[in-house]
């Protein structure tokens, strides 16, 4: 009788433990980590609370920004998915990392954890559905691991987990890589999300316009942002005093400061404080750009549309230059305002047609600035375009001097806060190119903007109407 009672109490205790683990993410994390003798720190408990809130539908977009070595992936990408399936059994999870190998490594750890603790979780893996990057659970769940830009056609997700989408500083500094990642997120990944689905982004910041920065710029109000810097600042989410380390049991303040001195301030602010800053030495200080919700009143003002020309069609994997037309006005406050940007690739004929069509839309009051290539071919091109643009005012000039030197006057005006852009879809591409100049992949928009700025200075002021009395006429 004593043994029976003892066994019954033990089974009852185990049953209560299983119920607790399946109801509480914190209890589950404590249980799993108790083996290696680990205890969730304050920032881990905060993270667990946010993950629990997302699981229960209180939020649907969670951005986790923490420094390297803070164990954010351990909690959000390894411990969380097995528990998610206890709350949402028949759901599908797509997990993304910067490479397929890293995504698969997370998948293996989760899969092994489920196999080790299937009794506590209340489900297991289907015997014939245990591939490293794609497996199914006995309670109807599915997990798919994929690298950035990997194929996910035909898949759907109730939860998307993006962990570490950027591999290196080189990738982060590459405008091409940032654009490709952003387009893949918008066009491929997020379109896989089911209605009412949820997204978790787990990353260390690298660049002002990395994936986290682009999401904050595009839809920041939709995201619950958990930003925890390595060294506390004012209004810290955890209530730390400024200067306090995030996880002193792991890396104290002295160790962090030594690392900071070695890394340099730019890398430190991005990777450890989650506040990326522009690379030192960039010509255009884009923080000085003013963004206007509405274009200024341009009645009576000088307006130009300046072009930078290219003539190569984008085919296959080539990455030709762009033909760009920047429309700029100097408003009543003496600000140089970019009103519109046209950007296209095409054949010479398509480019000519675009310039003419754009002129027709802009109207005859807008002066057209065109570059004249040296030699007879350049003169012939300008003569041909002038014929097609009969009735419009054209100002042509040859490019002289170094490109960097030509851009400096515009850069000075931007830094002084005298340049504005009208809020529009072309803003991001223009700002990216300005920020990366002169080291960026492309500079066609910069060239067109510099030409527009210079052309405005060359356009004479319109004659003013003067009212004279009848007697002095």
C-alpha positions in Angstrom: 0.0 0.0 0.0 2.9 2.4 0.8 4.6 1.7 -2.5 1.3 2.2 -4.3 0.7 5.5 -2.6 4.3 6.6 -3.3 4.0 5.7 -7.0 0.6 7.5 -7.2 2.0 10.7 -5.6 5.1 10.5 -7.9 2.9 10.2 -11.0 0.6 12.9 -9.8 3.6 15.2 -9.3 5.0 14.4 -12.7 1.6 15.1 -14.3 1.4 18.5 -12.6 5.0 19.2 -13.7 4.1 18.4 -17.3 1.0 20.7 -17.1 3.2 23.5 -15.7 5.8 23.1 -18.4 3.2 23.2 -21.2 1.5 26.2 -19.7 4.6 28.3 -18.8 7.4 29.2 -21.2 9.5 30.3 -18.2 9.0 26.9 -16.4 9.9 25.1 -19.7 13.1 27.2 -20.0 14.0 26.6 -16.4 13.5 22.9 -16.8 15.6 22.5 -19.9 18.4 24.7 -18.6 18.5 23.0 -15.2 20.6 20.2 -16.7 23.6 22.4 -17.6 23.0 24.4 -14.4 21.9 27.6 -16.1 19.4 30.1 -14.8 17.6 32.7 -17.0 19.0 36.2 -16.3 16.9 39.3 -16.1 17.0 40.0 -19.8 16.1 36.4 -20.6 13.0 36.6 -18.3 12.0 39.8 -20.1 12.4 38.1 -23.4 10.4 35.1 -22.3 7.6 37.5 -21.3 7.6 39.0 -24.7 7.6 35.6 -26.5 4.7 34.5 -24.3 2.8 37.6 -25.2 3.2 36.9 -28.9 2.2 33.3 -28.4 -1.0 34.3 -26.9 -1.8 36.8 -29.6 -1.2 40.1 -27.7 1.4 41.1 -30.3 2.1 39.7 -33.8 5.4 41.4 -34.6 8.4 41.1 -32.2 11.9 42.5 -32.9 14.6 41.3 -30.5 17.7 43.4 -30.7 20.5 42.3 -28.4 24.3 42.1 -28.5 26.3 39.0 -29.5 26.6 36.5 -26.7 23.4 37.5 -24.9 21.8 34.0 -25.6 18.9 35.5 -27.5 19.0 32.7 -30.0 19.1 30.0 -27.3 15.8 31.3 -25.9 14.0 32.6 -29.0 15.2 30.1 -31.7 15.8 26.9 -29.7 13.7 26.8 -26.5 10.7 28.7 -27.8 9.6 26.6 -30.9 9.1 23.3 -29.0 6.9 25.2 -26.5 5.1 27.1 -29.3 3.9 23.7 -30.6 2.3 22.9 -27.2 0.2 26.1 -27.6 -0.4 25.9 -31.3 -0.2 22.2 -32.2 -1.4 22.2 -35.8 0.7 25.2 -36.9 3.6 25.7 -39.3 6.8 27.5 -38.5 9.3 28.9 -41.1 12.7 29.6 -39.5 15.2 31.8 -41.4 18.9 32.5 -40.9 21.6 34.1 -43.0 22.6 30.7 -44.4 20.9 27.4 -44.8 23.6 25.8 -42.6 22.8 28.0 -39.7 19.1 27.5 -40.1 19.6 23.8 -40.2 21.8 23.9 -37.1 19.0 25.5 -35.1 16.5 23.0 -36.5 18.7 20.0 -35.4 18.9 21.4 -31.8 15.1 21.8 -31.7 14.5 18.4 -33.1 16.8 16.8 -30.6 15.2 18.7 -27.7 11.8 17.4 -28.7 13.0 13.8 -29.0 14.6 14.0 -25.6 11.6 15.6 -23.9 8.6 14.3 -25.8 7.0 13.0 -22.5 7.1 16.5 -21.0 5.9 18.2 -24.2 3.1 15.7 -24.9 4.1 15.2 -28.5 7.0 13.8 -30.6 8.3 13.8 -34.2 6.7 11.7 -36.9 9.1 8.8 -37.6 9.2 9.4 -41.4 9.2 13.2 -41.1 12.5 14.0 -39.4 14.7 15.6 -42.0 17.2 18.1 -40.6 15.6 21.1 -42.2 12.0 20.0 -42.4 10.1 17.9 -39.9 6.6 17.3 -38.6 5.3 16.7 -35.1 2.8 14.1 -34.0 0.3 16.8 -32.9 0.1 18.3 -36.5 3.0 20.9 -36.4 5.5 21.5 -39.1 8.9 23.2 -39.0 10.8 24.4 -42.1 14.4 25.8 -41.9 15.7 27.9 -44.8 18.6 30.3 -45.5 18.0 33.9 -46.6 16.8 34.0 -50.2 16.1 30.2 -50.1 13.1 28.8 -51.9 9.9 28.6 -49.9 7.4 28.6 -52.7 4.3 26.6 -51.8 4.9 26.9 -48.0 2.7 28.7 -45.5 3.5 29.8 -42.0 1.6 30.7 -38.8 4.9 31.9 -37.4 8.1 33.2 -39.1 11.3 33.3 -37.0 14.1 35.3 -38.6 17.3 34.8 -36.6 20.6 36.4 -37.6 19.7 37.4 -41.3 23.1 39.2 -41.8 26.3 37.2 -41.9 29.0 39.9 -41.6 29.8 43.6 -41.6 30.7 43.3 -45.3 27.2 42.1 -46.1 25.7 44.8 -43.9 27.7 47.5 -45.7 26.8 46.2 -49.2 23.9 48.2 -50.6 23.3 45.3 -53.1 23.0 42.7 -50.3 20.7 44.9 -48.2 18.4 45.5 -51.2 18.3 41.8 -52.0 17.5 40.8 -48.4 14.8 43.5 -48.2 13.2 42.5 -51.5 13.3 38.8 -50.5 11.6 39.6 -47.2 8.9 41.7 -48.9 8.3 39.6 -52.0 9.0 36.0 -50.9 9.1 35.6 -47.1 6.3 37.8 -45.8 3.9 36.6 -48.5 4.2 33.1 -47.0 2.6 34.3 -43.7 -1.0 33.1 -43.1 -3.7 35.6 -42.1 -3.1 36.5 -38.4 0.3 35.0 -38.5 3.2 36.3 -36.4 6.8 37.3 -37.1 9.8 37.3 -34.8 13.0 39.0 -35.9 16.1 38.2 -33.8 19.2 40.1 -34.7 22.2 42.2 -33.7 22.1 45.5 -35.6 24.8 46.1 -38.2 23.8 49.1 -40.3 21.3 51.9 -40.2 19.5 50.2 -43.1 19.8 46.6 -42.3 16.6 44.5 -42.2 15.7 45.8 -38.7 16.3 49.4 -39.8 14.2 49.0 -42.9 11.3 47.4 -41.1 11.4 50.2 -38.5 11.4 52.8 -41.2 8.6 51.1 -43.2 6.3 49.9 -40.5 7.8 50.7 -37.1 4.5 51.2 -35.4 3.5 47.6 -36.1 6.5 46.2 -34.2 7.1 45.5 -30.5 10.8 46.3 -30.2 12.9 44.7 -27.5 16.1 46.7 -27.7 18.6 45.8 -24.9 22.0 47.4 -25.3 25.1 45.8 -23.7 25.6 48.9 -21.5 22.4 50.5 -20.2 21.4 53.9 -21.3 18.6 56.2 -20.1 15.1 54.7 -19.8 16.4 51.1 -19.9 13.7 48.5 -20.5 15.0 46.4 -17.6 15.3 49.3 -15.2 19.0 49.3 -15.2 20.9 52.4 -14.2 22.9 54.0 -17.1 26.3 52.3 -17.4 25.2 48.9 -16.1 26.1 45.7 -18.0 23.3 43.6 -19.6 24.5 40.3 -18.3 27.3 40.9 -15.7 27.4 37.2 -14.7 28.6 36.5 -18.2 30.4 39.7 -19.3 30.9 42.5 -16.8 31.4 46.2 -17.5 35.2 46.0 -17.5 35.2 43.2 -20.1 32.7 45.2 -22.2 34.8 48.3 -22.1 37.9 46.4 -23.2 36.0 45.0 -26.1 34.7 48.5 -27.0 38.2 49.9 -27.1 39.3 47.1 -29.4 36.3 47.2 -31.8 36.0 50.9 -32.4 33.0 53.1 -31.8 31.1 52.4 -35.0 31.1 48.6 -34.6 30.5 48.9 -30.9 27.4 51.2 -31.3 25.9 48.8 -33.9 26.7 45.4 -32.5 26.5 46.0 -28.8 24.3 49.1 -28.3 22.0 48.3 -31.2 22.4 51.9 -32.5 24.2 51.7 -35.8 25.8 54.9 -37.1 26.9 55.8 -40.6 30.5 54.9 -41.6 32.9 57.8 -40.8 34.0 59.8 -43.8 30.8 59.5 -46.0 30.4 62.7 -47.9 26.6 63.2 -47.5 25.3 63.5 -44.0 21.9 62.2 -44.8 20.6 63.0 -41.3 20.6 66.6 -42.5 18.0 65.8 -45.1 14.5 67.3 -44.4 11.6 65.1 -45.4 8.4 66.9 -46.4 5.0 65.4 -46.4 3.8 67.8 -49.1 5.7 69.5 -51.9 6.3 73.3 -51.3 4.5 76.0 -53.2 6.6 76.3 -56.4 4.6 79.0 -58.1 7.1 81.4 -59.8 10.1 79.3 -58.6 12.8 77.9 -60.8 12.4 74.1 -61.3 14.8 71.8 -63.1 14.8 68.1 -64.1 18.4 67.0 -64.5 19.4 63.7 -66.0 22.2 61.2 -65.7 22.1 58.9 -68.7 22.9 55.3 -69.2 22.0 52.9 -72.0 22.4 49.3 -70.9 19.4 47.0 -70.5 19.4 44.8 -67.3 19.7 41.2 -68.5 20.4 38.1 -66.5 22.9 38.7 -63.6 24.3 42.0 -65.0 23.9 45.1 -62.9 24.1 48.1 -65.3 23.9 51.8 -64.4 20.5 53.6 -64.2 19.2 56.5 -66.1 18.0 58.9 -63.5 16.1 62.2 -63.7 15.9 64.3 -60.6 13.4 67.1 -60.4 14.4 69.9 -58.0 13.1 73.3 -57.0 14.5 76.1 -54.9 11.5 77.2 -52.7 10.6 80.4 -51.1 12.7 79.4 -48.0 15.7 79.0 -50.2 15.7 75.3 -49.7 16.7 72.9 -52.5 13.8 70.4 -52.6 13.8 67.2 -54.6 10.2 66.8 -55.9 10.6 63.6 -57.9 13.0 61.0 -59.1 12.6 58.9 -62.3 14.9 55.9 -62.4 15.0 53.3 -65.2 17.1 50.9 -67.3 16.5 50.4 -71.0 17.7 50.7 -74.5 18.7 54.1 -75.9 15.3 54.5 -77.6 13.5 53.6 -74.4 15.5 56.2 -72.5 14.8 58.9 -75.0 11.1 58.1 -74.9 11.2 58.3 -71.1 12.9 61.7 -71.1 10.3 63.1 -73.6 7.4 61.6 -71.7 8.7 62.9 -68.4 9.1 66.4 -69.9 5.5 66.3 -71.1 4.4 65.4 -67.6 6.6 68.1 -66.0 5.4 70.9 -68.3 7.3 73.6 -70.3 8.1 75.6 -67.2 10.6 72.9 -66.0 14.1 73.4 -67.3 15.8 70.2 -68.6 19.4 69.6 -67.6 21.3 67.1 -69.8 25.0 66.0 -69.7 27.0 66.3 -73.0 29.5 63.7 -73.6 32.8 64.8 -75.1 33.3 64.4 -78.9 31.0 64.4 -81.9 28.8 61.6 -80.6 27.9 63.6 -77.5 27.0 66.6 -79.7 24.9 64.4 -82.0 23.0 63.0 -79.0 22.2 66.4 -77.6 21.1 67.7 -81.0 18.8 64.7 -81.5 17.3 65.1 -78.0 16.9 68.9 -78.6 14.8 68.1 -81.7 12.5 65.7 -79.8 12.2 68.3 -77.0 11.4 71.2 -79.1 9.6 73.9 -77.1 11.3 73.0 -73.8 14.2 74.8 -72.2 17.4 72.7 -72.3 20.7 73.4 -70.4 23.5 71.1 -71.3 27.0 70.9 -69.9 30.0 68.6 -69.8 31.2 67.0 -66.6 34.5 68.5 -65.5 36.6 67.8 -62.5 36.4 64.8 -60.1 33.0 63.5 -59.2 33.7 63.9 -55.5 34.6 67.6 -56.0 31.4 68.2 -58.0 29.3 66.7 -55.2 30.8 68.8 -52.4 28.6 71.9 -52.7 25.5 69.8 -52.5 26.9 67.9 -49.6 27.5 71.1 -47.7 23.9 72.2 -48.3 22.6 68.8 -47.0 24.7 69.0 -43.9 23.4 72.6 -43.3 19.8 71.4 -43.5 19.1 73.3 -46.7 18.0 70.3 -48.8 14.7 68.5 -48.5 12.9 65.6 -50.3 9.2 65.0 -50.7 8.1 61.8 -49.0 7.6 59.2 -51.7 8.5 55.6 -52.7 11.8 56.6 -54.2 13.2 58.1 -51.0 14.8 54.9 -49.7 16.9 54.2 -52.8 18.0 57.9 -53.0 19.0 58.1 -49.4 20.9 54.8 -49.6 22.9 55.9 -52.5 23.7 59.3 -50.9 24.8 57.5 -47.7 27.1 55.1 -49.5 28.7 57.7 -51.8 31.5 57.6 -52.9 32.0 54.0 -52.0 28.6 52.7 -53.0 27.7 50.3 -55.8 25.9 53.0 -57.8 26.0 56.8 -58.0 23.6 57.6 -60.8 21.1 59.3 -58.5 23.9 61.3 -56.9 25.1 62.5 -60.3 21.6 63.5 -61.4 21.0 65.3 -58.1 24.3 67.2 -58.3 23.5 68.2 -61.9 20.0 69.4 -60.8 21.6 71.4 -58.0 24.1 73.0 -60.3 21.6 73.6 -63.1 19.4 75.6 -60.7 22.2 78.0 -60.1 22.6 78.5 -63.9 18.9 79.1 -64.6 18.4 82.9 -64.7 15.6 84.3 -62.5 12.3 84.8 -64.3 11.5 88.4 -65.1 9.3 90.0 -62.6 6.1 91.8 -63.5 6.3 95.5 -62.7 3.2 97.7 -62.4 3.7 101.2 -63.7 1.2 104.1 -63.4 -0.3 105.2 -66.7 1.4 108.6 -66.6 5.0 107.1 -66.7 4.5 104.6 -69.4 
